[in-house]
Amino acid sequence: MTHEKNMLKHHIEDTLKAGSHLNDLEAVKVPVNEAHENIEKLLELNVKFDKDPEGRILTTKEGGHSPSRSSISEATRRAVKL
């Protein structure tokens, strides 16, 4: 299994765990599998993300997730009106 597929597998597992396994697996797979592409689209639209000094998007740990994954900052929330 590639590193990327392994990371997606763990992201799906963490999301199911955070939802007490009440969430629909197929519904969870869609945003997890499309996350990278959607972040790229937001960057193309000049949506601001918090970044480290090297320009990498910062992430935070949320819910039942084991590593930091969420890249949504207050500036990002305002830009997409979350």
N, C-alpha and C positions, 0 to 999 in steps of 0.2 A: 504494500500500500504506500502510495506517495505521501510525502509530508503534508501536502495540501489536502489530500483526501482524508488523511488522519485527523487534521485540524478540523475539517468540516464535520467529520463523524463525531468528534468530541464536542463541537459547538452544538450539534443537534442533540446529543445526549444531555448536555448541560441545560439546554432550553427545555427539553422534556422534564428534566428534574425540577427546574424552576417553576414549571407549571404543574407540579405534583403528578405528572404523567396523565393529566386530564386533557392535554392538548392533542390535536390531531397531527399525527406524524407527517402526513403529506403537506399540511398547512405550515408546519415548522420548516420543512425542507426548502420551501420556496424562498423566503427571505434569507435564510442561511446561505443557500447556494448562489443567490443573486447579490449578496452584500457587497462584494468587491466591485462588481460592475456598477452597482448603484452609487457607491462612494465616488467612483471615477466620474460618473455623470454629474454628481453634485459639484465636484471640483471643476469640471468644465463650465458649470454655471456660476462659478466664482463663489460658491458657498464656503464660508470660512470654517475651518477646523482648527482646534488648538494643536500646535506643533512643537516639537522639541527643537533645540538649536540646530540640528542637522536637517530640519524640514520634514521629519517623519510625523505622521498624525499620531497624537497622543491617544491612549485608550485608558478606560477605567474598568474596574471590576464591578459588575452589577448582578443582583439576584443570586441565583444558584450557580453562576458560572465560575469555573475554577481559575482560568487565567483572565487577565484584562482583555476585553474585546470591544466594549462600547466606545465609539469615537464621537458621540454626540455631546457637544459642549453647549453652554447657554447661547453662544453666538450662533451655533449651528441650529439649535432649536428655534431661535428667532427667525433665522433665514428661511427655514422650511415651515414655520408656524406650527411647531409641535406643542 
